[in-house]
Amino acid sequence: MADSAYLVALTLLAARELSEQQLRTRLKRRELNPDDIDAAIARLKADRTLNDRRVAAAIARMESAIKGRGRTRVIQKIRQAGIDGDTAEDAVREVFQDVDEGDLLDRAMERKLRGKHPRELDEKGRARIVRSLVGQGFRFEAVLKRLK
């Protein structure tokens, strides 16, 4: 029966990269034996098919490069995948070495401003943009500095 948990896990991982916690949750939902799940996960970790560091780096690259998110939001997404804080921090540090966070913020701000100049906005409009950009993971101070 342990082989069935392993095969299900391989099938899930073939579809997309998953963290250990995400895989464990999906296997539990299928009501597989907990001991079989543990054995399958141990086997996958031993042969490096299951690797939280690799998953964290993939999430960090996708969130920063494709979705244009800031550092804080990227860490949050990695943590939501069930990956520990140290691994998340390492992945973000590694990915953001190659990313100009100021450029990410500028592009996100351009999308939010829709061709307007920040001076054209009223207080509510500026506050809405600040909340949105901070929600995307950019530092509050950096957003305020860009708006001036």
C-alpha positions as CSV (number, residue, x, y, z in Angstrom):
1,M,0.0,0.0,0.0
2,A,3.0,2.3,0.6
3,D,3.7,2.0,-3.1
4,S,0.2,3.4,-3.9
5,A,0.9,6.5,-1.8
6,Y,4.3,6.9,-3.6
7,L,2.6,6.6,-7.0
8,V,-0.1,9.1,-6.1
9,A,2.6,11.5,-4.9
10,L,4.6,11.1,-8.1
11,T,1.5,11.8,-10.1
12,L,0.8,14.9,-8.1
13,L,4.4,16.1,-8.4
14,A,4.4,15.4,-12.2
15,A,1.6,17.9,-12.6
16,R,3.3,20.7,-10.6
17,E,6.0,21.4,-8.1
18,L,4.6,21.0,-4.5
19,S,6.1,21.6,-1.1
20,E,6.2,18.8,1.5
21,Q,3.2,20.2,3.3
22,Q,1.1,20.7,0.2
23,L,1.9,17.1,-0.9
24,R,1.1,15.7,2.5
25,T,-2.2,17.6,2.6
26,R,-3.2,16.3,-0.8
27,L,-2.3,12.7,0.1
28,K,-4.3,12.9,3.4
29,R,-7.3,14.1,1.4
30,R,-7.1,10.9,-0.6
31,E,-7.4,9.1,2.8
32,L,-4.2,7.2,2.4
33,N,-2.6,5.5,5.4
34,P,-0.5,8.0,7.4
35,D,2.4,5.6,7.6
36,D,2.4,5.1,3.9
37,I,2.3,8.9,3.4
38,D,5.3,9.3,5.7
39,A,7.2,6.5,3.8
40,A,6.4,8.0,0.4
41,I,7.5,11.5,1.5
42,A,10.7,10.1,3.0
43,R,11.5,8.3,-0.2
44,L,10.7,11.4,-2.4
45,K,12.9,13.5,-0.2
46,A,15.7,11.0,-0.3
47,D,15.8,11.0,-4.1
48,R,15.3,14.8,-4.1
49,T,12.0,14.6,-6.1
50,L,10.5,16.5,-3.2
51,N,12.6,19.6,-2.3
52,D,11.1,22.6,-0.4
53,R,14.1,24.8,-1.3
54,R,13.5,24.2,-5.0
55,V,9.8,25.0,-4.5
56,A,10.5,28.1,-2.6
57,A,12.9,29.4,-5.3
58,A,10.3,28.6,-8.0
59,I,7.6,30.5,-6.1
60,A,9.9,33.4,-5.5
61,R,10.8,33.6,-9.2
62,M,7.2,33.4,-10.4
63,E,5.9,35.9,-7.8
64,S,8.7,38.5,-8.5
65,A,9.3,38.1,-12.2
66,I,5.9,37.2,-13.6
67,K,3.5,38.7,-11.1
68,G,5.7,41.6,-10.1
69,R,5.3,41.2,-6.4
70,G,7.6,42.7,-3.7
71,R,9.7,40.9,-1.2
72,T,7.2,40.8,1.6
73,R,4.4,39.3,-0.6
74,V,6.8,36.8,-2.1
75,I,7.8,35.5,1.4
76,Q,4.1,35.4,2.4
77,K,3.3,33.2,-0.7
78,I,6.2,30.8,0.1
79,R,5.1,30.5,3.7
80,Q,1.5,29.8,2.5
81,A,3.0,26.8,0.6
82,G,4.0,25.4,4.0
83,I,7.7,26.2,3.7
84,D,9.6,27.4,6.8
85,G,10.7,31.0,7.2
86,D,14.4,30.4,6.9
87,T,14.0,28.6,3.6
88,A,11.6,31.3,2.4
89,E,14.1,34.1,3.3
90,D,17.0,32.3,1.6
91,A,15.0,31.8,-1.6
92,V,13.8,35.4,-1.7
93,R,17.3,36.7,-1.0
94,E,18.7,34.6,-3.8
95,V,16.0,35.6,-6.3
96,F,16.0,39.2,-5.5
97,Q,19.8,39.5,-6.1
98,D,18.9,39.4,-9.8
99,V,15.8,41.6,-9.5
100,D,15.6,45.4,-9.3
101,E,13.0,45.9,-6.7
102,G,12.8,49.6,-7.6
103,D,11.9,48.7,-11.1
104,L,9.3,46.3,-9.9
105,L,7.7,49.0,-7.8
106,D,7.9,51.5,-10.7
107,R,6.1,49.0,-13.0
108,A,3.4,48.2,-10.4
109,M,2.9,51.9,-9.8
110,E,2.5,52.6,-13.5
111,R,-0.2,50.0,-13.7
112,K,-2.0,51.5,-10.7
113,L,-1.7,55.1,-11.9
114,R,-3.0,54.3,-15.4
115,G,-1.1,57.1,-17.1
116,K,-1.9,59.7,-14.4
117,H,0.7,61.6,-12.5
118,P,0.6,61.1,-8.7
119,R,-0.1,64.8,-8.2
120,E,-3.4,64.4,-10.1
121,L,-4.7,62.0,-7.4
122,D,-6.7,63.1,-4.4
123,E,-5.9,61.8,-0.9
124,K,-8.2,58.8,-1.2
125,G,-6.7,57.9,-4.6
126,R,-3.1,58.1,-3.2
127,A,-4.1,56.1,-0.1
128,R,-5.7,53.4,-2.3
129,I,-2.5,53.1,-4.4
130,V,-0.3,53.0,-1.3
131,R,-2.5,50.2,0.3
132,S,-2.5,48.3,-3.0
133,L,1.3,48.5,-3.5
134,V,2.0,47.6,0.2
135,G,-0.4,44.7,-0.2
136,Q,1.7,43.6,-3.2
137,G,4.7,43.3,-0.9
138,F,6.5,46.7,-1.4
139,R,7.9,48.6,1.5
140,F,5.7,51.4,2.7
141,E,8.5,53.9,2.8
142,A,9.6,53.0,-0.8
143,V,6.0,53.5,-2.0
144,L,5.7,56.9,-0.3
145,K,9.0,58.0,-1.7
146,R,8.0,57.0,-5.3
147,L,4.7,58.8,-5.0
148,K,6.4,62.2,-4.2
